[in-house]
Amino acid sequence: MSEKIISGIQQMGIGVPNVQEIWKWYRKMFGMDVRIFEDAAEAPLMIKYTGGEVHKRTATLAISMDGGGGFEIWQFTSRPTNKATFDIQLGDYGTYACRIKSHHVEDSYQHIKKEGGELLGGIKTTPSGEKHFFVKDPNGNIFNVVEGKGWLSDTKHPSRCGGVAGALIAVNDIDKSLKLYKDVLEYDTIEYDVTDKFDCFAELPAGKQKYRRVLLSHKQEREGPFSNLFGPTQIELVQALERKPVKIFKDRYWGDWGFIHLCFDVQGMEVLKKDCERAGFSFTVDSGDTFDMGEAGGRFAYIEDPDGNLIEFVETHRVPIMKKWGWYLNLKKRKPSKRLPNWMLKAMSIGNRVKP
């Protein structure tokens, strides 16, 4: 294949101490109730990020059929899942918050409030005038619920939410980080670039300090098999200006408590690999072939952004559509840029939806 295709954000990896417990919360609060796979195995290819030892884990990929990226909810089974030993503050390097798309931000806010979610302030507006709010899950992870675009469907879940719509990533130097997020990952449009103290950050730890914020989007619609499911996404880069931050995963492993990676669904992995190398972001992990995830399979790779934040790429080769009837789709036999029809994407929910 002679071109790279970034189909969208496939999933946000979330390290947790108990998969089933927190997934129940995600189903209730966000409607992430369709299980694509659940797999328990060792993670030998990730020893660079797990202290040089192979560890066992269990992972569940859950999505919302409204659209957006999924959650890969990840738990060590061979060791404890360790929490940061310090209070994570806005501006600490890494993925600080996961963006969640909403059909109606006010309705999502009221639902989460009714269900007892820990809201961090009220509904505020971004520098571009869009409504949004922050909520903290029981493990302390922060989610930013934003106005959604590009829906697959409307399941009428009471949360009015869909899936992952991007991320808020804290960096040391925004201009340096743009070489990856803007140039390589093709978030080529700057929606705003502002420096100030922001009311919408005030309820976050260290949120009353001064920050530079750059919101990135992509001009072109994403292509590829699952692009209609993932929809358009945005990356917000945040740089602290009044203190020296630390890495969110300082002295911890990939897989520990928090947002462990941001994963993009891609086609043309070899072309992408060369693009990353030219930009100075060589693959640090590469499965090199189809890696079995139980009910799904594909090639995966990792890079680090300038501050060590992990970005994953997955070139999906096999995915379950209707597991109950043994229907698995071989994507190697399809044109890489071609979108799967919406009816086929929606069929993935049949027999796979888990009740709150």
N, C-alpha and C positions, 0 to 999 in steps of 0.2 A: 504494500500500500504506500502511495507516494505523498500522502498528506496526513496531518493529525486532525482529529475531530474531537473536540471537547463537548460532550453531550450535556453536561451540567453537573451539579453536585449530586453524587450518588448517595452519600450518607455522611453524617457526622459520627465519628467514633467517640463513644462515651465510656470511660472506665468507671465501673461501679462496684460496690461491695456485694450487691445482691441483684442479679438480673431481673428475676421475676417480680421482686418487690417494687423496683423503680419502674419497670415496664408498665405495671398496673397504673402507676401515677401518670405516666405518659399517655396511656390510653384514655384515661379519664380527662386529663387537662388539655390534651392536644389532638386526640383522635388517632393516634399512631397505633392502629389496631390490626394491621394485616402483617402476618409473619411470612417473610419470604424464605428465610432459612433459620435453622437453629442447629449449631454445630459445636461439638466438644472435641478438642484435639490438642496436640502440642503446637507450639509456634516456633519451630526451629530457625526459620529465616529471619526472625526478629531479634536474634541474640545480641546484635549490636546495641539494641535499646533495652535489653533485659539483663544487664549485668554480665553478659558473656555466658549465661546459662539458658538452657531450653526450659521454658515453663509451659504448663498446661493452662488451658483457658476454655471458657464457654462463651459463645457469641450468638446473639440473636439479631437478625436484621428485620426491622419493623418499618412499615411505611403507612402513609395515609393515602387512601384512594382519591382524595380531593386533589392531590398533586403535591409536588415538592420532593426534596430529597428525604432519605430515611434516617433512622438511627441504627448504628451498629452498637448494640449494648453489650459491653465486653467485660468479662470478669475473670480474674485469675482463679484457678482451682488448685494450684500447686503452692501458692503463697498468699499471704494477705494482700488486699488491695490497699495501698498506702495513701493516706491523705497528706496534703502539704503540711509541713510543720510550722508554717507562718500564715498570716492572714493575707490572702490574695487580694490585691488592689487593682483598680482600673489602671491600665498602663503597664502592668507586669507582662513580660513578653510571652506571647503565645495566643491561642484562641481563647479569648476572654468570655465571649457570649455567642450563642447560637441564634441566628435569626429564624423566626417561625412566621410563615405567611398566614394571614387572616383574611377571611371574606369581609369581616366587619369588626374593626378593632374594638369598638365600644362593647359589642356583644361578647367578644372573647374575654375582655377585661371583667365583665360582670359574671361570666361563667366561672372563671378562675377564682374570683372573689367569693362567689357562692360556695364553691367546692373547698374553700379553705386554703388556697394557694398563697404563698408568701409574696405579695406584690411589693415591688420596690418603688414606691411613689405612685402617682396617678398617670393618666394618659397625657403624654406630652407631644410636642411636634419636633421633627428634625429640622436642620437648617434649610431643607428644601420644602418644608411645610407639610410633611406626611405625619400622620398620627402613629404613635407607637408607645409601648410600655415595656418594663422589665419585670420578670418574675423569677424567683429562685426555687429550684426543685429541692426535695428533702435532703439531697446530698450536697447542696450548696452550689450547684451549677446554675449559671445565670442564662436566661433565655430572653431574647428581644423580640416581642411580637409586633410585626409590622404589617402595613397594608400590602396585601398579596396581589400578584398579577400572574396571568398565564395558568389558569386552572384546568385540570383534567376533568373534574366533575364537581358536584356539590352533593355530598352524602348527607347533609343536614345534621352532622354531628353537633351536639349542643355547644361545643367549644367554638365552632365556626372557624376552626384552624385547619391548616393543611400541614405540610411537612417543612423541611429545611429550605430556607430561602436565602441562605448566605451565612456570613459570620462577621463578628466584630473581632478583629485581630490587632493586638497591641504590638508595636514594633519600636525599635530604637531609632530608626531613621527612615521616615516614610519615602523619601526620594530614592534611597537605596532599595527599599522593598518593592517599589513600583516596577523594577526591572523583572521581578518575578510575576507579581499579581497582574500588572497591566500588560507587559510585553509577552510573557510566556503563556499565562493563563487566559489572555485575551479579554480581560476586563478593561476595554480600551476607551471607555467614556468616564470622565471625571464629573460626577453629578454636583459635587461641591468640594471645596478645599478651604476650610475655615479654621481660624485659631482664636480661642476665647475660653471663657468659663461658661459652661452650659447647664441650663436649668434641668434638662432631662437627664443629666448625669449626677445630679446633686445627691440622690439617695444611694448611689453606689459607693463602695469604699474608696476613699480618695477622690470621689467624683466632683468635689467642689474646687479642685485645682484647675490649672490652665492646661488645655490640650490642643493639639492640631488634629483635625479630623479630615479624612479624605474618603468620600464614598465613591466606589467604582461600580460601574455596570457594563454590560456588553451591548454594543450597537447592533450586531447581527443576531438573529435568532439561532439558538443552538440546533445542531443537527445530530443525527444518530438515532439508534433504536429507541432509547428511552427519553428522548428530549421532550416529548409532549408530557411525560409524567413529571420530569424534574422542573420544567418551566424556567423562566428567567430568574437569575439570582444576582445578588450584590455582595460586595466585600467592602467593609468599612475598616480602614486602617486608622489607628489611634496612636498618637505619640505623646507621652507625658513630657511636660516642659518645666515642672517645678520640683522634680525629684528624680533619683536614679532608680529605676525599677529593677526587678530581678526576674529570672525565668520562672514561669508558673510551675514547670516540671523540674526545678532545681533539685538535684540529689534524689530524683525518683525515676521510675521506669515508665516507658511506654506501656500503657495498660493500667497504670495506677489511676487513682481517683481524678476525674476531670475530663476535659475534651482532649482526647489523645491524638486525633488526626482529623483533617478535613479531606474527604475523599471525592475525587472527580472521576466520572465515568468517561472513558475515552475509547477512541478507535485510532489505529495507527501508532501503536506504542513505540515502535522503532524510530519513527520520525520524531515523536515527542521526546524520546531519549536524546536524540542528537540536538534538538532545540534547547533542551535543558542544559546539556553539556556546553553548548556555545555561550549560553547566558551565565555560566558559572554555577549551575545547580545540578551537578551530576547525580545520577541515581545512587542512593546509599544502600538500597535493598532492591532486588529484582528477582522475582520468581522464575523468569526466563521461559516459562511454558505454562500450560494450564495447571493452576493450583486448585485442588479439590476442596470445596467448602461444604461437602456433604450433599446438599440439594442444589448447589450452584457451583460454577467453576469459572476460572479465568486467569489471566496473567495480572499480577499486581506489582507495583513498584512504589518506592518512597523517595522523596527528596526533602531537604531541609530549607526553610526560608533563611534569610540572612541572620535571624536570631535563633535558629534551631527549631522553629515550629515545624511539625511534621505535616507534609502534604502527601496524600496517597493517590495513586492512579490505579484504576482497575479497568482492564479491557475484558469485558464480559464475554465468555465463550458459550456458556450453558446456563440457562435459567429456568426454573420451574414456572409453568403457566397454570396448569391445573394438575397438581401433584396427585390428587385422588384418582385421576384417570391415567396417570403416567405420561402426561404431556409435558415434555421438556423441549425448549426451543434451542436449537443449535445456531448461534448467531454467526459462526464462521461461514455459513452457507448463504448469508444475506449481504446485500450491498451495504457497506459500513455507514454511509450517510443516510440511508433510508429509515424513516420513522416507522415504528410498529404502529398498526392501527389502534385507535383508542379502545375498540371492543376487546382487543387482545390484552392490552394493558389492564383493563378492568377485570378481565377473566382471572387475573392473578389473585383476586380477593376471594374467589369461590372456594369455600372449604378452608380458607386460611385466616379468616377474620376471627379475632379473639375478643370475647366480650369483656367489658370493664370489670 
